[in-house]
Each structure stands twice: as structure tokens, then as C-alpha cells.
Amino acid sequence: MSGPKSDSGKSHDTGKERGDDRRVAQQDVTRDRRKESDRRDLRYGVKFVTSGSLVELEDWLDENCSESWRLVFLDMDESLDSKDVQIMFASKSDKDKFVATHSR
């Protein structure tokens, strides 16, 4: 004679398997996300304050960086003039070129 069954007719093992599938799917999504843009490849960073256009800054980065980079907007003053950004670079030479060109 077997023990009592739940109303749904599903055993505890079925729910456990479903949970395992969910974890596998979540791991696959995480791996895919990392492939698209892995921040660990951007090892060199600089914080930068500018009153200039961020579009122009991004254009400069596109034209002058030999490897990947990422610009992150951090803050803006109340007058909306001064913007704080962080720029991360995959290569030290790209970072050094940026600093040499944009430092005072």
C-alpha cells in the first residue's frame, strides 16, 4: 500500500527537478550576459568631470581607442552643466592616451 498523494498528483521529486531546470536556465542567461559585455575585461578606469558634450566624448573614444571602453554616467550638478563620468578601458595605452589628451 502506498502513502497519501497530493491533490496535484505531483511528487516532491518533480518539483525538485523543475527547480534544477530553473537554475540551469538562469546560469545560461548569466553566461550569455557576461559574453555580451564582460566588465572584467575593462581593467583601467578614470573618473572624469566635464562640461562638454558626452556625445562628443564618446565620439573621441570611438575614434581614438584601439580596444573596448565603457562610459558610465555618475552624476550631474544642479545647473545640468557639469557631468561626472567614469570611463573604463580594456587597455592601459587607451587610458593613458585619454588622460594625456583630456587632463589639464
Rosetta silent file (secondary structure, phi, psi, omega in degrees, C-alpha in Angstrom):
SEQUENCE: MSGPKSDSGKSHDTGKERGDDRRVAQQDVTRDRRKESDRRDLRYGVKFVTSGSLVELEDWLDENCSESWRLVFLDMDESLDSKDVQIMFASKSDKDKFVATHSR
SCORE:     score description
SCORE:     0.000 S_00000001
   1 L     0.000  134.417 -178.805    0.000    0.000    0.000 S_00000001
   2 L   -92.927  163.931 -179.320    1.410    3.447   -0.929 S_00000001
   3 L   -77.462  178.080 -178.524    1.289    6.638    1.128 S_00000001
   4 L   -66.897  145.935  177.568   -1.045    9.596    0.559 S_00000001
   5 L  -105.510  154.063  176.985   -0.679   11.602   -2.665 S_00000001
   6 L   -75.862  163.217  179.790   -1.077   15.344   -3.022 S_00000001
   7 L   -61.569  -31.582 -177.880   -4.104   16.798   -4.800 S_00000001
   8 L   -77.308  -17.109 -179.155   -1.941   17.855   -7.741 S_00000001
   9 L    79.312    2.952 -179.912   -0.643   14.331   -8.199 S_00000001
  10 L   -93.885  139.691  177.813    2.937   15.624   -8.427 S_00000001
  11 L   -86.569  166.056  177.884    5.604   14.110   -6.279 S_00000001
  12 H   -60.456  -36.046 -179.513    8.200   16.109   -4.389 S_00000001
  13 H   -62.672  -36.281 -179.908   10.856   14.924   -6.852 S_00000001
  14 H   -62.600  -43.788  177.837    9.053   16.518   -9.799 S_00000001
  15 H   -63.273  -37.699  179.995    9.160   19.925   -8.122 S_00000001
  16 H   -65.599  -42.300  177.993   12.810   19.450   -7.336 S_00000001
  17 H   -62.890  -40.945  179.167   13.609   18.630  -10.954 S_00000001
  18 H   -61.258  -41.490  177.743   11.718   21.694  -12.096 S_00000001
  19 H   -62.816  -39.159  177.874   13.819   23.802   -9.688 S_00000001
  20 H   -62.732  -42.384  178.968   17.010   22.296  -11.073 S_00000001
  21 H   -60.705  -39.714  179.810   15.941   23.220  -14.617 S_00000001
  22 H   -62.664  -42.565 -179.969   15.307   26.786  -13.495 S_00000001
  23 H   -64.695  -40.580  178.717   18.799   27.054  -12.026 S_00000001
  24 H   -62.950  -44.878  179.064   20.372   25.720  -15.221 S_00000001
  25 H   -61.730  -40.803  179.945   18.389   28.205  -17.320 S_00000001
  26 H   -65.404  -40.168  178.019   19.449   31.040  -15.002 S_00000001
  27 H   -63.028  -39.693  178.812   23.114   30.023  -15.284 S_00000001
  28 H   -63.167  -41.430  178.404   22.845   30.032  -19.088 S_00000001
  29 H   -63.205  -43.137  179.762   21.379   33.548  -19.049 S_00000001
  30 H   -62.380  -44.098  178.237   24.174   34.742  -16.756 S_00000001
  31 H   -61.590  -42.824  179.646   26.840   33.260  -19.043 S_00000001
  32 H   -62.543  -42.874 -179.509   25.231   34.878  -22.106 S_00000001
  33 H   -61.765  -41.048  179.621   25.077   38.258  -20.380 S_00000001
  34 H   -66.182  -34.781  179.302   28.763   38.060  -19.497 S_00000001
  35 H   -64.003  -36.938 -176.241   29.680   37.229  -23.083 S_00000001
  36 H   -66.195  -45.415 -179.553   27.953   40.372  -24.351 S_00000001
  37 L  -154.373   96.401 -177.416   29.855   42.796  -22.155 S_00000001
  38 L   -94.685  109.576 -177.114   32.233   41.470  -19.568 S_00000001
  39 H   -63.660  -21.378 -179.361   33.310   44.294  -17.292 S_00000001
  40 H   -65.221  -20.636  178.089   36.265   42.263  -16.101 S_00000001
  41 H   -76.887  -16.161 -178.612   37.941   42.982  -19.451 S_00000001
  42 L   -98.847   83.942 -169.789   37.841   46.723  -18.699 S_00000001
  43 L   -86.718  -19.212 -171.584   40.660   46.872  -16.156 S_00000001
  44 E  -115.099  125.515 -176.554   41.732   50.509  -16.363 S_00000001
  45 E  -133.179  158.878  176.829   39.462   53.322  -15.266 S_00000001
  46 E  -146.580  137.867  172.363   39.408   57.051  -14.761 S_00000001
  47 E   -91.494  141.738 -171.751   36.815   59.376  -13.262 S_00000001
  48 E  -142.288  135.712  176.738   36.291   62.470  -15.341 S_00000001
  49 E  -112.818  130.823 -177.903   34.328   65.702  -14.875 S_00000001
  50 E  -142.688  149.763  170.482   33.275   67.606  -17.974 S_00000001
  51 L  -104.209   -0.105 -179.623   31.027   70.443  -19.012 S_00000001
  52 L   -82.789 -179.075 -179.276   31.298   69.268  -22.612 S_00000001
  53 L   -75.796  132.665  175.932   29.039   67.030  -24.616 S_00000001
  54 H   -70.482  -28.794  176.794   29.036   63.341  -23.707 S_00000001
  55 H   -64.198  -44.039  178.125   28.286   62.535  -27.348 S_00000001
  56 H   -64.983  -37.675  177.470   31.491   64.301  -28.393 S_00000001
  57 H   -64.307  -43.500  177.005   33.392   62.472  -25.663 S_00000001
  58 H   -63.909  -38.214  176.842   32.026   59.131  -26.882 S_00000001
  59 H   -61.617  -43.012  178.140   32.962   60.077  -30.454 S_00000001
  60 H   -60.579  -44.455 -179.957   36.537   60.794  -29.306 S_00000001
  61 H   -61.609  -44.312  178.275   36.682   57.421  -27.549 S_00000001
  62 H   -58.715  -43.262 -174.492   35.375   55.635  -30.657 S_00000001
  63 H   -78.107  -25.344 -170.259   37.940   57.326  -32.892 S_00000001
  64 H  -114.454  -10.442 -179.503   40.959   57.054  -30.589 S_00000001
  65 L   -95.733  131.177 -179.790   40.684   53.817  -28.595 S_00000001
  66 L   -84.182  -20.018  179.616   42.140   50.684  -30.129 S_00000001
  67 L  -125.407 -175.437 -174.257   40.275   48.373  -27.719 S_00000001
  68 L   -71.221  156.329  179.095   36.925   48.367  -25.938 S_00000001
  69 E  -150.700  164.715  176.630   35.816   51.031  -23.484 S_00000001
  70 E  -146.253  132.612  176.273   32.708   51.944  -21.487 S_00000001
  71 E  -106.232  128.523  179.381   31.479   55.323  -20.273 S_00000001
  72 E  -119.556  123.818  176.708   29.266   55.354  -17.166 S_00000001
  73 E   -74.771  126.856 -178.556   27.344   58.475  -16.174 S_00000001
  74 E  -105.008  -44.941 -173.520   27.768   59.062  -12.426 S_00000001
  75 E  -164.565  165.431  176.647   26.301   62.464  -11.545 S_00000001
  76 E  -143.897  143.454  178.821   25.371   65.941  -12.763 S_00000001
  77 L   -74.525  170.705 -175.429   25.345   69.241  -10.913 S_00000001
  78 L   -63.606  -29.236  179.363   22.115   71.171  -10.303 S_00000001
  79 L   -79.255   -3.527 -179.866   22.747   73.544  -13.203 S_00000001
  80 L    65.186   21.234 -178.125   22.981   70.499  -15.502 S_00000001
  81 L   -97.559  -51.800 -175.705   26.322   71.767  -16.781 S_00000001
  82 L   -91.496  128.769 -178.224   28.992   69.652  -15.091 S_00000001
  83 E  -119.072  134.139  175.277   28.807   65.868  -15.565 S_00000001
  84 E  -100.627  127.167  178.967   30.752   63.243  -13.621 S_00000001
  85 E  -132.553  159.908  169.827   31.540   60.079  -15.580 S_00000001
  86 E  -119.529  132.750  179.048   33.691   57.032  -15.179 S_00000001
  87 E  -118.138  126.382  178.710   35.422   55.664  -18.246 S_00000001
  88 E  -111.314  139.511 -175.513   36.779   52.130  -18.226 S_00000001
  89 E  -123.456  147.279  174.841   39.285   50.907  -20.779 S_00000001
  90 L   -78.682  -26.301 -178.370   40.447   47.451  -21.845 S_00000001
  91 L  -122.561  143.572  178.033   43.977   48.726  -22.482 S_00000001
  92 H   -65.281  -35.689 -178.944   46.279   50.878  -20.394 S_00000001
  93 H   -64.672  -37.198  176.429   47.551   52.641  -23.517 S_00000001
  94 H   -65.627  -42.120  178.001   43.992   53.818  -24.374 S_00000001
  95 H   -62.483  -46.867 -179.487   43.544   55.117  -20.824 S_00000001
  96 H   -60.939  -38.902  178.083   46.924   56.874  -20.921 S_00000001
  97 H   -63.883  -42.567  178.754   46.063   58.466  -24.283 S_00000001
  98 H   -62.354  -47.958 -178.830   42.749   59.718  -22.870 S_00000001
  99 H   -61.950  -43.857 -179.949   44.404   61.179  -19.758 S_00000001
 100 H   -62.417  -35.453 -177.258   47.140   62.854  -21.800 S_00000001
 101 H   -82.203  -34.538 -170.530   44.581   64.445  -24.133 S_00000001
 102 H  -109.454   -0.143  178.644   41.934   65.448  -21.575 S_00000001
 103 L   -87.548  155.621 -178.416   43.821   66.362  -18.390 S_00000001
 104 L   -84.335    0.000    0.000   44.559   69.957  -17.504 S_00000001
